[in-house]
């Protein structure tokens, strides 16, 4: 795991010193060394900068940038099956001077070109400067575990693992994209390919970018698409055989994530996903797997005792730490630095805490994300099963009359109910669902914090909906399989832009490599073809995964309401964070940028402090944006 940054400057105003500076901006991602490659060609100044966190081949020979046959590479991530690919390359005449996966990427790219990507199992953000073809190639892994941002304006192309490398360049223009701010306020993050800044983008997962210096143009190519697997016919397979094959695929993927020349551990929450990773790894290990859990003093939010019980049952080397509210609160002022784009998922706080705990003993930690997206674990999948068909079954003319009535009657004019928690938001969402009862509309209504109407009222200028994977129509069965539809959308949106961004920034804040064992391509390519009833079975979410876990951990030890490490945001905003809210959401601070209707923000904040608890997420999202603005603008 590392940090990368670089540029192509056609005006040749960027220097090697500037390259070193933008690389140093992500020094927390790679504390073990810095390397740069700088060259001026006839067309441009080219720079590749790298910050190293040593994981595989700890020798200096594996430092980056690395060079081979006119190729120059910087690379963030890991190729877990690099040894197998290396052997295949040796068999056809390649010779290696290191034992690093970086060198394997170089040789495989020179040998097979884009087809090399299909051989890689891993997480990666890669930049390769090919002197022979006079082009820069940027590649992001299939699931989007590793981030890659880029900027193109005024003959300057800048790229990097984090936005802070881009903004460090003196010729980067910091211009806020108001449409991206609106998207953030709806989803807690900004969906790829968009960024908080204009002319700045995220390379989508499963894509590569080729920038040709001769033409000054770049082209995006998609090399992998999850819909290719959701659109295949469902497998005709018995449940027992499906369970056995799923376990085999999981086990292989999890073992790949243990490849390292440094200590490796697992984040263990006590839920099914992390317990599955831990159980399958521990059963094949002669040494005790190191597991880590953060606990809280609030018993209603605390899963640590369950994690400890599971660790004891599996025989892991378990470390737990009970954090105080003050320790969690102290992280909040730091969030805008590590999440250098507005980000409002409060679970970033415990993720940073558990990363700090793990970093004391290991350099690599496995996080069990994506089990919910792959095997149907979210509560919102219950909603589509329970209510989706009921709403759709209402005759169209009846729904049309109901929508017309709701359009003519403001929620503010409905006695009694207008004073109920969250009524106005629910009124809007019900109206939208009656108008369009599709899984897409249901998913949008379940995920968005600010509705479209609330966004229009909040912003001073008109807002345009950004095109993102939220509105994808690539599933051939469309809404005929609403569960597959919602899981595929979540895999491309919530998982990438929220969950994976959260884990990447939290682990990298302490120079800890976070790995995602559920995000091996073999798992999703298999699971997407499984019958939906094997994932959501008679109202039971993650059914097939639970059958695997119950082989190693007693059912009675696992079956309890899903908790997660909750953050009492509502309580904090009313107490410890109240001064921070009043300072950052004051009229003076809001007028610094002029994006929002001040009176609308005041109303949201006043309503919250007057007891409208349901508005706490709106206040939190606005606070996170304002704190980001103060830090970066």
C-alpha positions in Angstrom: 0.0 0.0 0.0 1.3 3.4 -0.9 0.4 6.8 -2.2 1.0 7.9 -5.8 0.9 11.3 -7.5 2.1 12.7 -10.8 1.5 15.0 -13.7 1.8 15.8 -17.4 2.4 19.5 -17.8 2.3 20.6 -21.5 3.4 24.1 -20.5 6.4 22.7 -18.7 5.8 24.8 -15.6 6.1 21.9 -13.2 9.4 20.9 -11.7 11.0 17.9 -10.0 10.7 19.9 -6.8 7.0 20.3 -7.3 6.7 16.6 -8.0 8.3 15.8 -4.7 5.9 18.2 -3.0 2.7 16.7 -4.3 4.0 13.2 -3.5 4.9 14.3 0.1 1.2 15.5 0.5 0.3 11.8 0.9 3.3 10.8 3.1 0.9 9.2 5.6 0.1 6.6 3.0 3.7 5.7 2.6 6.1 6.5 5.5 8.9 4.1 4.4 10.3 6.2 1.5 9.7 8.5 -1.4 10.8 8.2 -5.0 10.3 10.4 -8.0 10.8 10.2 -11.8 10.9 13.4 -13.8 11.5 13.9 -17.5 10.9 16.6 -20.0 10.0 15.4 -23.5 9.4 17.5 -26.6 5.7 17.8 -25.6 5.6 18.0 -21.8 7.1 17.7 -18.4 6.2 14.3 -17.0 6.4 13.4 -13.3 5.7 10.2 -11.3 5.9 10.4 -7.5 5.6 7.6 -5.0 5.3 7.2 -1.2 6.1 3.6 -0.1 4.6 1.5 2.6 6.7 -1.7 2.4 4.5 -4.9 2.4 6.0 -7.3 -0.2 9.8 -7.5 -0.8 11.0 -5.0 1.9 14.3 -4.4 0.1 15.2 -1.0 -1.5 15.3 -2.9 -4.9 11.5 -2.8 -4.8 11.3 0.9 -4.4 9.2 3.0 -6.9 9.1 4.4 -9.5 10.3 1.2 -11.1 11.5 0.9 -14.7 11.5 -1.8 -17.4 11.9 -1.7 -21.2 10.6 1.9 -21.6 7.9 1.5 -19.0 7.9 3.5 -15.7 5.4 2.7 -13.0 4.0 3.9 -9.7 1.6 1.6 -8.0 -0.7 1.7 -4.9 -2.1 -1.7 -3.8 -1.2 -5.3 -4.1 -1.4 -8.1 -6.7 -2.0 -11.1 -4.5 -1.3 -13.8 -7.1 1.8 -12.1 -8.4 4.0 -15.2 -7.6 1.9 -17.3 -10.0 2.1 -14.7 -12.7 5.8 -14.3 -12.2 6.3 -18.0 -12.7 4.3 -17.9 -15.9 6.4 -15.0 -17.2 9.7 -16.7 -16.3 8.5 -19.7 -18.2 8.3 -17.6 -21.4 11.7 -16.0 -20.9 11.3 -13.0 -18.5 13.9 -12.3 -15.9 13.3 -10.5 -12.6 15.6 -8.6 -10.2 13.2 -8.3 -7.3 10.5 -10.3 -5.6 7.9 -7.5 -5.8 4.5 -7.5 -7.3 5.4 -4.1 -8.9 8.0 -5.7 -11.2 5.4 -8.4 -12.1 3.0 -5.7 -13.2 5.6 -4.1 -15.5 6.6 -7.3 -17.1 3.0 -8.6 -17.6 2.0 -5.2 -19.1 4.8 -5.3 -21.5 4.1 -8.9 -22.4 0.2 -8.9 -22.6 -0.9 -5.2 -22.6 -4.4 -4.7 -21.4 -5.0 -8.5 -21.2 -2.6 -8.6 -18.3 -5.3 -6.9 -16.1 -7.5 -10.0 -16.4 -4.7 -12.1 -14.8 -4.4 -9.8 -11.7 -6.2 -10.6 -8.4 -5.8 -7.6 -6.3 -6.5 -4.0 -5.4 -4.7 -1.4 -7.4 -4.3 2.2 -8.6 -1.5 2.2 -11.2 0.1 4.8 -13.4 2.5 3.6 -16.2 4.4 6.0 -18.5 5.1 4.2 -21.7 7.9 6.0 -23.6 7.5 3.8 -26.7 3.8 4.7 -27.2 4.2 8.2 -25.7 1.2 7.6 -23.4 0.3 7.5 -19.7 -1.9 4.6 -18.6 -3.9 4.9 -15.4 -5.7 1.8 -14.1 -8.1 1.3 -11.2 -9.1 -2.1 -9.8 -12.4 -3.8 -10.5 -14.2 -3.0 -7.3 -12.6 0.4 -6.6 -10.7 -0.5 -3.5 -7.9 1.9 -4.3 -8.7 5.5 -5.2 -7.4 7.5 -8.2 -8.3 11.1 -8.8 -7.3 13.2 -11.8 -7.6 16.8 -13.1 -7.4 18.1 -16.6 -7.4 21.9 -17.3 -5.2 24.5 -19.0 -2.8 21.8 -20.5 -2.2 20.3 -17.1 -3.1 16.7 -16.2 -2.5 15.9 -12.5 -3.4 12.6 -10.8 -3.0 11.1 -7.3 -4.3 8.7 -4.6 -5.9 11.6 -2.8 -7.1 15.1 -3.8 -4.6 16.7 -1.4 -1.8 15.8 -3.9 -3.8 17.6 -6.7 -4.6 20.7 -4.7 -0.9 21.0 -3.6 0.0 21.8 -7.2 0.1 25.7 -7.6 -1.7 25.5 -11.0 -4.7 23.5 -9.7 -7.8 25.6 -9.7 -10.0 25.1 -6.6 -13.4 25.7 -8.0 -16.3 24.0 -6.2 -18.8 22.0 -8.2 -22.2 22.9 -6.6 -23.9 19.9 -8.2 -21.3 17.7 -6.4 -22.1 19.4 -3.1 -25.8 18.6 -3.7 -24.9 14.9 -4.4 -22.9 14.8 -1.2 -25.8 16.1 0.8 -28.0 13.4 -0.5 -25.6 10.4 -0.2 -23.0 11.4 2.4 -20.3 11.2 -0.3 -19.7 12.2 -3.9 -20.2 9.4 -6.5 -17.6 8.7 -9.1 -16.7 9.9 -11.6 -17.4 13.3 -10.0 -15.4 15.3 -7.5 -16.0 18.3 -5.3 -13.9 20.4 -7.7 -14.7 21.3 -11.3 -12.5 19.6 -14.0 -11.6 17.0 -11.4 -12.7 13.3 -11.5 -12.4 9.9 -10.0 -11.3 7.1 -12.3 -14.3 4.7 -12.2 -13.6 1.1 -10.9 -12.9 -1.4 -13.6 -11.5 1.3 -15.9 -8.3 2.4 -17.4 -7.4 5.8 -18.8 -4.9 6.3 -21.7 -3.5 9.8 -22.1 -1.8 10.3 -25.4 0.8 13.1 -25.3 0.9 13.5 -29.0 -2.8 14.3 -29.3 -3.3 15.8 -25.8 -6.4 13.6 -25.4 -7.3 10.8 -23.1 -9.7 7.9 -23.4 -11.5 5.8 -20.8 -11.9 2.1 -21.4 -14.0 -0.2 -19.2 -12.2 -3.6 -18.8 -14.5 -5.2 -16.2 -18.2 -4.7 -15.4 -20.2 -6.3 -12.6 -23.3 -6.4 -14.8 -21.6 -8.8 -17.2 -22.1 -11.4 -14.4 -25.5 -10.2 -13.1 -26.7 -10.5 -16.7 -25.7 -14.1 -17.1 -28.4 -16.8 -16.6 -28.8 -17.9 -13.0 -26.9 -21.1 -12.2 -29.0 -24.2 -12.0 -27.4 -25.6 -8.8 -28.6 -27.2 -5.6 -28.2 -25.3 -2.3 -25.8 -27.8 -0.8 -23.5 -27.6 -3.9 -23.8 -23.8 -3.9 -22.7 -23.6 -0.3 -19.7 -25.8 -0.8 -18.5 -24.0 -3.9 -19.1 -20.6 -2.3 -17.0 -21.6 0.7 -14.2 -22.9 -1.6 -14.1 -19.6 -3.5 -14.2 -17.5 -0.3 -11.4 -19.5 1.2 -9.1 -19.1 -1.8 -9.8 -15.3 -1.9 -9.2 -14.9 1.9 -6.0 -16.8 1.7 -4.7 -14.5 -1.1 -5.2 -11.5 1.3 -2.7 -13.0 3.8 0.2 -12.7 1.3 2.7 -10.3 2.9 6.2 -9.9 4.3 4.8 -8.1 7.4 2.3 -9.0 10.1 -1.4 -9.3 9.1 -4.5 -9.0 11.2 -8.3 -8.9 10.9 -10.9 -6.4 12.0 -13.4 -8.5 13.9 -16.8 -6.9 14.7 -18.6 -10.0 15.7 -21.0 -9.8 12.7 -21.3 -12.5 10.0 -18.9 -11.0 7.5 -15.9 -10.5 9.7 -16.6 -13.8 11.5 -16.6 -15.6 8.2 -13.2 -14.1 7.2 -11.7 -15.0 10.6 -13.2 -18.5 10.8 -12.0 -19.5 7.3 -8.5 -18.1 7.9 -8.1 -19.6 11.3 -9.2 -23.1 10.3 -6.2 -23.3 7.9 -3.6 -21.6 10.1 -1.3 -23.2 12.5 -0.7 -19.7 14.1 -3.3 -17.7 15.9 -4.8 -15.0 13.6 -4.5 -11.5 15.1 -8.0 -9.9 15.5 -8.9 -6.4 16.6 -12.1 -4.9 18.0 -13.1 -1.5 19.3 -15.7 -1.3 22.1 -17.8 1.5 23.4 -19.1 2.2 26.9 -22.6 2.4 25.5 -24.0 -1.1 25.8 -26.7 -0.4 23.2 -24.0 0.2 20.6 -21.3 -2.2 21.8 -20.5 -5.4 19.9 -17.1 -6.0 21.5 -18.3 -8.7 24.0 -19.7 -10.7 21.0 -16.5 -10.3 19.0 -14.5 -11.4 22.1 -16.7 -14.5 22.5 -16.2 -15.4 18.8 -12.5 -14.8 19.0 -12.3 -17.1 22.0 -14.3 -19.8 20.2 -12.1 -19.6 17.1 -8.8 -19.3 19.1 -7.5 -16.1 17.7 -5.0 -13.7 19.3 -7.6 -11.1 20.1 -7.0 -7.4 21.1 -9.9 -5.2 22.1 -9.9 -1.6 23.2 -12.8 0.4 24.8 -12.7 3.9 23.5 -14.2 6.8 25.5 -16.6 9.3 23.9 -13.8 12.0 24.2 -11.4 9.8 22.1 -14.1 9.5 19.4 -15.0 13.2 19.5 -11.4 14.2 19.2 -11.3 12.6 15.7 -14.0 14.8 14.3 -11.8 17.9 13.7 -9.3 15.6 11.9 -11.9 14.2 9.5 -11.6 17.0 6.8 -7.9 16.4 6.5 -8.0 12.7 5.8 -11.3 12.8 3.9 -10.2 15.7 1.7 -13.6 15.7 -0.1 -16.8 16.2 1.9 -17.7 12.9 3.6 -20.4 12.3 6.2 -20.4 8.6 7.1 -19.9 8.9 10.9 -18.6 5.3 11.0 -15.3 6.7 9.8 -14.7 7.6 13.4 -14.6 4.0 14.8 -12.8 2.8 11.6 -10.0 5.3 12.4 -10.0 4.1 16.0 -9.7 0.4 15.2 -7.0 1.2 12.6 -5.0 3.0 15.3 -5.4 -0.1 17.5 -4.4 -2.6 14.8 -1.4 -0.5 13.7 0.3 -1.1 17.0 0.7 -4.8 16.1 0.3 -5.2 12.4 1.0 -3.4 9.1 -1.9 -5.1 7.2 -5.5 -5.5 8.3 -8.3 -7.3 6.6 -11.7 -5.6 6.6 -14.8 -7.6 5.9 -16.7 -5.1 3.7 -18.9 -6.0 0.8 -20.6 -9.1 2.3 -23.8 -7.1 2.5 -23.7 -6.0 -1.2 -22.7 -9.4 -2.5 -24.9 -11.7 -0.3 -27.9 -9.4 0.4 -27.3 -8.2 4.0 -28.8 -4.7 4.2 -32.1 -3.9 5.8 -33.2 -2.0 2.7 -33.4 -5.4 0.9 -36.1 -6.3 3.4 -38.1 -3.2 2.2 -38.0 -4.2 -1.4 -39.2 -7.7 -0.5 -41.9 -6.5 1.9 -43.2 -3.3 0.4 -42.0 -3.1 -3.2 -44.7 -5.4 -4.6 -47.4 -3.9 -2.4 -46.9 -0.4 -3.8 -46.5 -1.7 -7.3 -49.8 -3.6 -7.0 -51.8 -0.4 -6.5 -53.5 0.4 -9.8 -51.8 3.2 -11.8 -54.9 5.4 -12.0 -55.2 5.2 -8.2 -51.6 6.1 -7.7 -51.9 9.0 -10.2 -54.9 10.5 -8.3 -53.0 10.1 -5.0 -49.9 11.9 -6.3 -52.0 14.7 -7.7 -53.7 15.2 -4.3 -50.3 15.2 -2.6 -48.9 17.7 -5.1 -51.8 20.1 -4.3 -51.6 19.8 -0.5 -48.3 20.8 1.2 -47.1 18.6 4.0 -46.9 21.8 6.1 -50.7 22.1 5.9 -51.6 18.7 7.3 -52.7 19.1 10.9 -51.1 17.0 13.7 -48.9 15.0 11.3 -46.9 18.1 10.4 -45.4 18.1 13.9 -44.4 14.4 13.7 -40.8 13.4 13.4 -39.6 13.0 9.8 -43.1 13.5 8.4 -42.2 16.0 5.7 -39.4 13.9 4.3 -41.5 10.8 4.4 -44.4 12.6 2.7 -42.1 13.6 -0.2 -40.7 10.1 -0.4 -44.1 8.4 -0.4 -45.3 10.8 -3.2 -42.2 9.9 -5.2 -42.8 6.2 -4.7 -46.5 6.4 -5.7 -45.4 8.2 -8.8 -42.7 5.7 -9.6 -42.8 2.5 -7.5 -39.7 1.0 -9.2 -36.8 -0.5 -7.2 -34.7 2.5 -8.4 -37.1 5.0 -6.7 -37.3 2.9 -3.6 -33.6 2.6 -3.3 -33.2 6.4 -3.8 -35.7 7.1 -1.2 -34.1 4.8 1.3 -30.6 6.2 0.7 -31.1 10.0 0.3 -30.9 12.3 3.4 -32.0 15.4 1.5 -34.8 14.9 -1.0 -34.8 16.6 -4.4 -37.3 19.2 -3.1 -35.2 19.9 0.0 -32.1 20.3 -2.2 -34.0 22.9 -4.4 -35.0 24.8 -1.3 -31.5 24.7 0.2 -29.4 26.0 -2.7 -29.4 29.5 -4.0 -28.8 28.4 -7.6 -30.4 25.7 -9.7 -28.9 22.2 -9.2 -28.4 19.6 -11.9 -28.5 15.9 -11.0 -25.1 14.4 -11.8 -25.1 11.2 -13.9 -23.8 8.4 -11.8 -24.1 4.6 -11.4 -27.2 5.3 -9.1 -29.2 5.5 -12.3 -27.7 2.6 -14.2 -30.0 0.6 -16.4 -27.5 -2.1 -17.4 -29.3 -5.0 -15.7 -31.0 -6.8 -18.5 -33.8 -8.2 -16.2 -34.4 -4.7 -15.1 -36.9 -4.6 -12.2 -37.9 -8.2 -12.7 -35.3 -9.1 -10.1 -35.4 -6.2 -7.8 -33.0 -7.7 -5.3 -30.3 -8.2 -8.0 -31.0 -4.7 -9.2 -30.4 -3.1 -5.7 -27.3 -5.2 -4.9 -25.7 -4.3 -8.3 -26.4 -0.6 -7.7 -25.1 -0.8 -4.2 -21.9 -2.6 -5.4 -21.2 0.3 -7.8 -22.3 3.2 -5.6 -22.6 3.0 -1.8 -19.8 0.4 -1.5 -17.3 2.3 -3.7 -17.9 5.9 -2.7 -18.8 5.4 0.9 -17.5 2.1 2.4 -14.3 1.7 0.4 -13.4 5.4 0.7 -14.0 5.3 4.4 -11.8 2.3 5.0 -9.0 3.5 2.6 -8.7 6.9 4.3 -9.1 5.5 7.8 -6.4 2.8 7.5 -4.0 5.1 5.5 -4.3 7.8 8.2 -2.1 5.6 10.3 -0.1 3.9 7.4 -2.0 0.7 7.8 -2.8 -1.3 4.6 -6.5 -2.2 4.5 -7.4 -5.3 2.4 -10.9 -6.4 1.3 -11.1 -10.2 1.1 -14.7 -10.2 -0.1 -13.7 -8.1 -3.1 -11.9 -10.7 -5.1 -13.4 -10.8 -8.5 -14.0 -14.6 -8.3 -16.5 -14.0 -5.4 -18.8 -11.5 -7.1 -18.5 -13.2 -10.5 -19.8 -16.4 -8.8 -22.3 -14.8 -6.4 -23.9 -12.6 -9.1 -25.0 -15.8 -10.9 -26.5 -17.5 -7.8 -30.3 -17.6 -7.5 -31.4 -14.7 -5.5 -33.3 -16.9 -3.0 -29.9 -18.4 -1.9 -29.0 -14.9 -0.7 -32.4 -13.7 0.6 -34.2 -16.8 1.7 -37.7 -16.6 3.3 -36.9 -13.2 4.9 -33.4 -14.2 6.0 -30.7 -12.0 4.7 -27.2 -13.4 3.7 -28.6 -16.9 3.9 -25.9 -18.8 2.1 -23.1 -17.0 3.9 -24.7 -17.8 7.3 -24.8 -21.5 6.4 -21.0 -21.4 5.9 -20.4 -19.4 9.1 -22.5 -21.8 11.2 -20.1 -24.7 10.3 -17.5 -23.0 12.4 -19.4 -20.8 14.9 -22.6 -22.0 16.7 -25.7 -20.4 15.4 -26.8 -19.3 18.9 -23.5 -17.3 19.2 -24.2 -15.5 15.9 -27.9 -14.8 15.8 -28.7 -11.4 17.3 -29.9 -8.1 16.0 -27.4 -6.4 13.7 -25.7 -3.5 15.6 -22.5 -2.2 14.1 -20.4 0.3 16.0 -22.9 3.1 16.3 -21.9 6.8 16.8 -24.4 8.8 18.9 -24.3 11.7 16.4 -27.7 13.1 17.4 -26.7 13.3 21.1 -23.3 14.8 20.3 -24.8 17.5 18.1 -27.1 18.5 20.9 -24.3 18.6 23.5 -20.6 18.3 22.9 -20.7 19.5 19.3 -23.3 22.2 19.7 -20.8 25.0 19.7 -19.1 23.6 16.6 -22.5 23.5 14.8 -23.4 27.0 15.8 -20.0 28.3 14.7 -19.8 26.5 11.4 -23.5 26.9 10.4 -23.6 30.6 11.3 -24.7 33.1 8.8 -21.1 34.5 8.5 -19.6 31.1 7.7 -22.4 30.3 5.2 -21.9 33.5 3.4 -18.2 32.6 2.8 -19.3 30.5 -0.2 -22.9 31.6 -0.7 -24.1 28.2 -1.9 -26.9 27.8 0.5 -30.1 29.7 1.4 -29.1 30.9 4.9 -32.7 31.0 6.1 -33.2 27.4 5.1 -30.1 26.2 7.0 -31.2 28.2 10.0 -34.6 26.5 9.9 -33.0 23.1 9.8 -30.7 23.8 12.7 -33.4 25.6 14.8 -35.8 22.7 14.2 -33.2 20.2 15.3 -32.3 22.1 18.5 -36.0 22.5 19.2 -36.6 18.7 19.3 -36.9 17.7 15.7 -34.4 14.8 16.2 -35.0 13.4 12.8 -33.1 16.3 11.3 -29.8 15.3 13.0 -28.3 13.8 9.8 -29.1 16.9 7.8 -27.3 19.0 10.5 -24.4 16.5 10.5 -24.0 16.6 6.7 -24.1 20.4 6.6 -21.5 20.5 9.4 -19.2 18.1 7.6 -19.4 20.2 4.4 -18.7 23.4 6.4 -15.7 21.9 8.2 -14.3 20.7 4.9 -14.8 24.1 3.4 -12.9 25.8 6.2 -10.0 23.3 5.9 -9.6 23.3 2.1 -11.0 26.5 0.7 
